[in-house]
């Protein structure tokens, strides 16, 4: 549970491969450039949005209300 995992490259863990696929950052990159990148995932398991490391919870809150 606390083992180090890869989030980018060929050895990226399957979870991060799924989260990043088709969900680029604001610069068009799918790779995660820094810690604290956030993904909003719907009840069906699909990625609804990706937020950068500097996104505050207050920025994400309106999107949450749309998916309750």
C-alpha positions as CSV (number, residue, x, y, z in Angstrom):
1,X,0.0,0.0,0.0
2,X,2.8,2.4,0.7
3,X,5.2,1.2,-2.0
4,X,6.6,3.7,-4.5
5,X,4.9,3.5,-7.9
6,X,5.6,5.1,-11.2
7,X,3.0,7.5,-12.6
8,X,4.7,8.3,-16.0
9,X,6.5,6.3,-18.6
10,X,6.3,2.7,-19.7
11,X,6.4,1.4,-16.1
12,X,3.4,3.6,-14.9
13,X,0.9,1.9,-12.7
14,X,-2.3,0.9,-14.4
15,X,-4.4,3.3,-12.4
16,X,-2.4,6.3,-13.6
17,X,-2.3,5.0,-17.1
18,X,-6.1,5.0,-17.0
19,X,-6.5,8.4,-15.3
20,X,-4.1,10.1,-17.8
21,X,-5.4,8.5,-21.0
22,X,-7.2,11.1,-23.0
23,X,-7.1,13.6,-20.1
24,X,-4.2,16.0,-20.8
25,X,-3.3,18.9,-18.6
26,X,-3.8,22.5,-19.6
27,X,-0.7,22.4,-21.8
28,X,-1.8,19.2,-23.6
29,X,0.5,16.8,-21.7
30,X,-0.9,13.5,-20.4
31,X,2.1,12.9,-18.1
32,X,1.8,14.1,-14.6
33,X,4.4,16.8,-14.1
34,X,4.1,17.3,-10.4
35,X,2.5,15.9,-7.2
36,X,-1.0,16.8,-6.3
37,X,-2.5,16.6,-9.8
38,X,-6.2,15.8,-9.1
39,X,-8.7,13.8,-11.1
40,X,-12.5,14.0,-10.7
41,X,-13.9,10.5,-11.3
42,X,-17.6,9.9,-11.8
43,X,-19.7,7.1,-10.2
44,X,-19.3,5.1,-13.4
45,X,-15.5,5.2,-13.0
46,X,-14.9,7.5,-15.9
47,X,-12.6,10.6,-15.6
48,X,-14.7,13.7,-15.6
49,X,-12.0,16.3,-15.2
50,X,-8.3,16.8,-14.4
51,X,-7.0,19.6,-12.2
52,X,-3.5,20.9,-11.8
53,X,-1.4,20.8,-8.6
54,X,-2.3,24.4,-7.7
55,X,-6.1,23.9,-8.0
56,X,-7.8,24.6,-4.7
57,X,-10.7,22.5,-3.5
58,X,-12.9,25.6,-3.9
59,X,-12.2,25.4,-7.7
60,X,-13.3,21.8,-7.9
61,X,-16.5,22.2,-5.7
62,X,-18.7,23.5,-8.5
63,X,-17.9,20.5,-10.7
64,X,-18.8,18.2,-7.8
65,X,-22.3,19.7,-7.5
66,X,-22.9,18.9,-11.2
67,X,-22.3,15.1,-10.5
68,X,-24.1,14.4,-7.3
